[in-house]
């Protein structure tokens, strides 16, 4: 099997695109900027969904669904929100087509113009807060803790599969609270959920922090994020959690009566992650042979490949494979037996290596004689022969080892590529030489942030939650700084 993957060191962008396509994750759609997520890619997204959904429900949230269309007037009600999304909105103006009189095909019926244009949701704050007005009257109706799994559209001109597309899949949480502190606690709780998921399931270390004023979500008081470092030294924002204050409650007049009967505006949050996590998974761990998937998110954790010369050997191996599969499934391990006779074992080895399957078992007649099986790890490419009597327990232990090893490797990479600098010259040199996370002093002004971005294309990724308060001088302006922030070039 010829993988046809560009070397990561030669062209990182093409390497990424090659893996997405060759590993059968996604492809471009006929609509420019949109993508078709193929079955194997979607099965990984399902694993992300399933595990996150459990975590959301464990923190008291329930799922709901709101319309794809948002009346244009709704977006006008929160000034910062509409300004932030205006240039990305797809607009529906008519509700009917008709056949052209000249027989050339269908055209938009000019008589079918909508009284009010509809926006295909770029996010759902407006339609949800308009709904909350009907649901909330008293403190007894609070809190509301909802999540929605949906698709959204943000019209992007420069797109890349999974990382930035005009339409993408995501979840968006929207909660309503009686007090500011409850809403802030919710915002931080969901940031912690995202951080835990990224590290425990995606094996991807992240920095949790607060966005600068110019980088926060339109309509939010504060935006918090998790930032991950990709193997090319660029950052990827992998999840956000927003404290909305009372901005949307005031825009949609959502009030509740407190215990004394006094009317107060509701406090809100929103938070989300998207199919961008698929891009993060690829770029954080994969290599020149293809995907490297952490076992917790791998649709197929173990693949068994038979090696035989005749039908008798094939049947004997298949019988033993059934036993192994039954034992592994009983331990909660997803396993596939690939007995296709249309491809040779070597081709299959390369295919599952490309798809990032964590463990490959090769089983042949000699293995049956010796009561052993060959076990190959995708993360280290190491192979070993293991007794069939202990293979199941060995593989169960191997799942944890592989998960931890992938995380440790990513963590070590981030540590090696996180640098403290004290001058602007150092800052530019590190950016150009190696990239990565740069910890530096900043004077806290949007003007300085914008000038640094304009000159270097580096942005403030976050103000770390564990930021040490230490006085210093801003690397750009020389003015007083109260602590270091994280800069990087980013996707």
C-alpha positions in Angstrom: 0.0 0.0 0.0 1.5 3.3 -1.1 0.5 5.9 1.5 1.5 9.0 -0.5 1.9 11.2 2.6 4.1 14.2 2.4 6.8 14.3 5.0 5.8 16.5 8.0 9.2 18.2 8.0 9.0 19.2 4.3 5.4 20.6 4.2 3.4 20.5 7.3 0.2 21.9 5.7 0.3 19.3 2.9 1.2 16.6 5.4 -2.0 17.5 7.3 -4.2 17.5 4.2 -2.7 14.2 3.1 -3.5 12.5 6.4 -7.1 13.8 6.4 -7.7 12.4 2.9 -5.6 9.2 2.9 -6.9 8.1 6.3 -10.4 8.5 5.0 -11.5 11.2 7.5 -13.0 13.9 5.2 -13.0 15.4 1.8 -14.1 18.7 0.2 -17.7 19.0 -0.7 -19.2 20.5 -3.9 -20.0 23.6 -1.8 -16.8 25.7 -1.5 -15.6 25.8 2.1 -17.7 22.9 3.3 -16.6 19.3 4.0 -17.9 15.8 3.8 -17.0 13.9 6.9 -16.4 10.3 5.9 -17.5 7.3 8.0 -14.1 6.7 9.7 -13.8 10.4 10.5 -17.3 10.6 11.8 -16.8 7.6 14.0 -13.9 9.4 15.7 -16.2 12.5 16.1 -18.9 10.2 17.6 -16.3 9.0 20.2 -15.6 12.7 21.1 -19.4 13.4 21.3 -20.2 10.4 23.4 -17.5 11.0 26.0 -18.2 14.8 26.2 -21.9 14.1 26.5 -21.4 11.9 29.5 -19.2 14.6 31.1 -21.9 17.3 30.4 -24.6 15.2 31.9 -22.5 14.4 35.0 -22.3 18.2 35.6 -26.1 18.5 35.4 -26.7 19.5 31.8 -29.4 18.1 29.5 -29.6 18.3 25.7 -32.1 20.3 23.6 -32.4 21.5 20.1 -33.1 24.9 18.7 -33.8 26.1 15.1 -31.1 26.4 12.4 -32.6 29.7 11.3 -32.4 32.9 13.3 -34.5 36.0 12.4 -32.2 38.8 11.4 -33.7 41.2 13.9 -32.5 38.9 16.8 -28.9 39.5 15.9 -29.4 43.3 16.0 -30.4 43.2 19.7 -26.9 42.7 21.1 -24.6 45.2 19.5 -21.2 43.5 20.1 -22.6 40.2 19.1 -24.0 41.4 15.7 -20.8 43.3 15.0 -18.7 40.2 15.8 -20.6 37.9 13.4 -22.0 40.2 10.7 -19.3 39.4 8.1 -19.6 35.6 8.6 -23.4 35.3 8.3 -25.2 33.3 5.6 -28.6 34.9 4.8 -31.8 33.3 3.5 -33.8 35.8 1.5 -36.4 33.7 -0.4 -38.5 30.6 0.4 -39.2 29.1 -3.1 -37.7 28.2 -6.4 -39.4 27.9 -9.8 -38.6 26.7 -13.3 -37.1 29.3 -15.6 -39.3 30.2 -18.5 -36.5 29.5 -21.0 -36.1 26.0 -19.7 -32.6 26.6 -18.4 -33.3 25.2 -14.9 -34.6 26.5 -11.6 -34.4 30.1 -10.4 -35.3 31.9 -7.3 -38.9 33.0 -7.4 -38.8 36.8 -7.0 -42.4 36.7 -5.6 -41.2 34.5 -2.7 -39.1 37.0 -0.8 -39.2 36.6 2.9 -40.7 39.5 5.0 -37.7 39.2 7.3 -34.4 37.6 6.2 -33.2 34.5 8.2 -29.7 34.0 9.3 -28.3 30.4 9.3 -27.0 30.2 12.8 -23.4 31.2 13.4 -24.1 30.5 17.1 -27.4 30.2 19.0 -27.3 32.8 21.8 -30.0 35.0 20.3 -32.6 32.4 19.5 -32.0 30.7 22.8 -32.2 33.8 24.9 -35.4 34.8 23.1 -36.8 31.4 24.2 -35.5 31.8 27.8 -37.7 34.9 28.1 -40.7 32.5 27.9 -39.3 29.9 30.2 -38.1 32.1 33.1 -40.3 34.0 35.4 -39.1 33.2 38.9 -35.9 32.1 40.7 -37.6 28.7 40.9 -37.0 28.4 37.1 -33.3 28.8 37.5 -30.7 27.5 36.7 -31.3 26.3 33.2 -28.4 24.1 32.1 -28.8 23.2 28.4 -26.5 21.8 25.7 -27.1 21.5 22.0 -25.3 19.3 19.5 -25.7 21.0 16.1 -24.2 22.5 13.0 -23.4 26.1 12.4 -22.3 28.3 9.5 -19.7 31.0 9.5 -18.8 32.0 6.0 -15.1 31.5 5.7 -13.1 32.4 2.7 -9.9 30.6 3.6 -10.7 27.1 4.8 -9.0 23.9 5.9 -10.7 20.6 6.6 -11.8 20.3 10.2 -9.8 23.4 11.3 -11.8 26.1 9.6 -14.8 25.4 7.4 -17.9 27.4 6.4 -20.1 24.7 8.1 -19.0 22.7 11.0 -20.4 20.5 13.8 -20.2 21.4 17.4 -21.9 21.5 20.8 -22.9 24.7 22.4 -23.9 25.0 26.0 -26.2 27.8 27.1 -27.0 28.3 30.8 -29.0 30.8 32.8 -28.5 31.7 36.4 -29.8 33.8 39.3 -26.5 35.3 40.3 -23.3 36.5 38.8 -21.2 34.1 40.9 -23.2 31.1 39.8 -22.6 32.0 36.1 -18.9 32.6 36.7 -18.6 29.2 38.5 -20.4 27.5 35.6 -18.0 29.2 33.1 -15.0 27.9 34.9 -16.5 24.5 35.5 -17.0 24.0 31.8 -13.5 25.2 31.0 -12.3 22.6 33.4 -14.4 19.9 31.7 -12.9 20.8 28.4 -9.4 20.8 29.9 -10.0 17.4 31.4 -11.4 16.0 28.2 -8.5 17.3 26.1 -5.9 15.8 28.5 -7.6 12.5 29.5 -9.2 11.5 26.3 -7.4 13.4 23.5 -4.0 12.9 25.3 -3.4 16.6 24.5 -2.0 18.9 27.1 -3.6 22.3 27.2 -3.1 25.7 28.9 -6.3 27.1 30.5 -6.6 30.8 30.5 -8.6 34.0 29.9 -8.8 35.7 26.5 -7.6 39.3 26.2 -10.3 42.0 25.7 -9.8 42.1 21.9 -9.9 38.3 21.5 -13.0 37.5 23.6 -16.3 36.3 22.2 -18.6 39.0 20.8 -21.2 39.8 23.5 -19.3 38.2 26.4 -17.9 39.9 29.5 -15.1 37.3 29.7 -14.0 34.5 27.5 -11.9 31.5 28.8 -10.2 29.0 26.6 -8.0 25.9 26.3 -5.0 26.3 24.1 -3.0 23.4 22.6 0.4 23.4 20.8 0.6 21.6 17.5 3.7 19.9 16.1 4.6 22.8 13.8 4.8 25.2 16.8 1.5 26.9 16.2 -1.3 27.1 18.8 -4.8 25.9 18.3 -7.7 27.2 20.4 -9.5 24.0 21.2 -12.5 25.1 23.3 -14.0 28.3 24.8 -16.3 29.1 27.7 -17.9 32.5 28.0 -19.3 34.5 30.9 -22.0 36.5 29.2 -23.0 38.6 32.3 -26.5 40.0 31.8 -25.8 41.2 28.2 -28.2 38.8 26.4 -30.7 38.9 29.3 -30.9 42.7 28.8 -31.0 42.4 25.0 -34.0 40.0 25.2 -35.5 41.3 28.4 -35.1 38.1 30.4 -35.9 38.8 34.0 -36.8 36.7 37.0 -38.5 37.5 40.3 -36.2 36.8 43.3 -37.4 35.5 46.7 -38.5 38.9 47.7 -40.4 39.4 44.4 -37.9 41.9 43.0 -37.3 41.6 39.2 -33.7 41.0 38.2 -31.9 40.3 34.9 -30.7 36.7 34.5 -27.0 35.9 34.2 -25.7 33.7 31.4 -22.9 31.6 30.0 -22.2 29.8 26.8 -19.5 27.3 25.9 -18.5 25.1 23.0 -16.1 22.8 21.2 -16.3 21.8 17.5 -15.0 19.4 14.9 -11.8 21.5 15.1 -10.9 19.0 17.8 -10.5 16.5 15.0 -7.8 18.7 13.5 -6.2 19.0 16.9 -6.1 15.3 17.3 -4.3 14.9 13.9 -1.8 17.7 14.3 -0.9 17.0 18.0 0.0 13.3 17.6 0.3 12.0 14.0 3.5 11.2 12.1 4.7 10.5 8.6 3.0 7.1 8.6 -0.4 8.5 9.3 -2.8 9.0 12.2 -1.8 8.3 15.8 -5.0 7.9 17.8 -5.2 7.8 21.6 -7.0 4.5 22.5 -9.8 6.3 24.3 -10.9 8.0 21.0 -10.0 5.2 18.6 -13.1 3.7 16.9 -11.1 0.5 16.4 -8.7 -0.1 19.4 -7.4 -3.5 18.2 -7.2 -5.0 14.8 -6.5 -8.7 14.2 -4.9 -9.6 10.9 -4.7 -13.2 9.9 -1.7 -14.5 8.0 -2.3 -17.8 6.2 -1.5 -19.8 3.0 -4.6 -22.0 2.7 -8.2 -22.3 3.7 -7.4 -24.8 6.5 -5.0 -22.3 8.1 -7.6 -19.5 7.6 -10.3 -21.4 9.4 -8.0 -22.3 12.3 -6.8 -18.7 12.7 -10.4 -17.4 12.4 -11.5 -19.7 15.3 -8.7 -18.4 17.6 -9.5 -14.8 16.5 -13.1 -15.2 17.6 -11.9 -16.3 21.1 -9.6 -13.3 21.3 -12.3 -10.9 20.1 -14.8 -12.2 22.6 -12.3 -11.8 25.5 -11.3 -8.3 24.4 -14.9 -7.1 24.0 -15.7 -8.5 27.4 -13.0 -6.1 28.7 -14.5 -3.1 26.9 -12.0 -3.1 24.0 -13.3 -2.4 20.5 -11.8 -5.0 18.1 -12.0 -5.8 14.4 -11.0 -9.0 12.6 -10.0 -8.2 9.1 -10.3 -11.4 7.1 -10.7 -9.8 3.7 -9.0 -11.9 1.1 -8.8 -9.0 -1.4 -5.7 -7.6 0.2 -2.5 -9.1 1.5 -1.4 -8.8 5.2 1.3 -6.2 4.4 -1.3 -4.0 2.8 -3.5 -4.3 5.8 -0.7 -3.5 8.2 0.0 -0.2 6.3 -3.8 0.6 6.2 -4.3 0.3 9.9 -1.1 2.1 10.6 -2.4 5.0 8.5 -5.7 5.0 10.3 -4.0 5.1 13.7 -5.4 1.9 15.2 -3.5 1.7 18.5 -2.8 -2.1 18.5 -2.4 -4.5 15.7 -2.3 -8.3 16.2 -0.9 -10.5 13.5 -1.9 -14.2 13.8 -0.5 -17.0 11.7 -0.1 -20.8 11.8 3.3 -20.6 13.5 1.7 -18.4 16.2 -1.0 -21.0 16.8 1.7 -23.7 17.2 3.7 -21.5 19.6 0.5 -20.3 21.4 1.6 -16.7 20.8 0.4 -13.6 18.9 2.5 -10.7 17.5 1.4 -7.4 19.1 2.4 -4.1 17.4 1.9 -0.7 19.0 1.1 2.2 16.7 2.5 4.9 19.0 6.1 3.5 19.2 5.9 1.0 16.3 7.3 -1.6 18.7 6.5 -5.3 18.2 6.5 -8.2 20.6 5.3 -11.8 20.9 2.8 -12.4 23.7 1.4 -15.7 25.0 -2.2 -16.2 23.8 -3.1 -17.1 27.4 -2.2 -13.7 28.7 -2.8 -11.6 25.5 -6.1 -10.1 26.7 -4.8 -8.7 30.0 -1.6 -7.6 28.2 -3.6 -5.6 25.7 -5.9 -4.0 28.4 -2.7 -2.8 30.2 -1.3 -1.7 26.8 -4.3 0.6 26.2 -3.4 2.7 29.3 0.3 2.7 28.4 -0.3 3.9 24.9 -2.7 6.6 26.1 -0.2 7.8 28.7 2.7 7.6 26.3 0.9 9.7 23.7 0.1 12.4 26.3 3.7 12.3 27.7 5.2 12.8 24.3 2.9 15.8 23.6 3.6 17.2 27.0 7.3 16.9 26.5 7.0 18.6 23.1 5.1 21.5 24.6 7.7 21.9 27.5 10.5 21.9 24.9 8.7 24.6 22.9 7.6 26.9 25.7 10.0 29.8 26.2 10.1 32.8 28.5 11.4 36.0 26.9 12.0 39.5 28.3 12.7 41.6 25.1 11.0 42.1 21.8 14.1 41.0 19.9 14.1 37.7 21.8 10.4 37.4 21.1 10.8 37.8 17.4 13.9 35.5 17.2 12.0 32.6 19.0 9.0 33.1 16.8 11.0 32.8 13.6 13.4 30.1 14.8 11.1 27.6 16.5 7.6 29.0 17.2 5.8 27.5 20.1 4.3 29.1 23.2 6.1 32.3 24.3 5.6 33.6 27.8 6.2 37.3 27.9 5.2 40.5 29.7 2.4 42.7 28.1 1.2 46.1 29.2 -2.5 45.1 29.1 -3.5 47.4 26.2 -5.3 46.4 23.0 -3.1 48.9 21.1 0.1 47.0 22.0 -1.5 43.7 21.3 -2.6 44.8 17.9 0.9 46.2 17.0 2.6 42.9 18.0 0.0 41.0 15.9 0.5 43.3 12.9 4.3 43.0 13.0 4.7 39.3 13.9 1.4 37.6 13.3 1.5 36.4 16.9 -1.4 36.8 19.1 -2.1 36.6 22.9 -3.5 33.1 23.2 -4.5 33.5 26.8 -3.7 35.0 30.2 -3.0 31.7 32.0 -5.4 30.8 34.9 -2.3 30.0 37.0 -0.5 33.3 36.0 2.1 34.4 38.5 1.7 38.0 39.4 5.1 39.5 38.9 5.9 43.0 37.8 8.0 43.4 34.7 8.2 45.5 31.5 6.1 44.9 28.4 8.3 43.5 25.7 6.9 46.0 23.2 6.1 49.2 24.9 8.4 49.0 28.0 5.5 49.9 30.2 4.6 48.2 33.5 3.3 44.7 33.2 1.7 42.7 36.1 2.3 39.3 34.7 3.3 37.1 31.8 0.8 36.0 29.0 1.1 33.3 26.4 1.8 34.5 22.8 1.9 32.3 19.7 1.2 32.2 16.0 -2.0 30.2 15.7 -4.5 28.5 13.4 
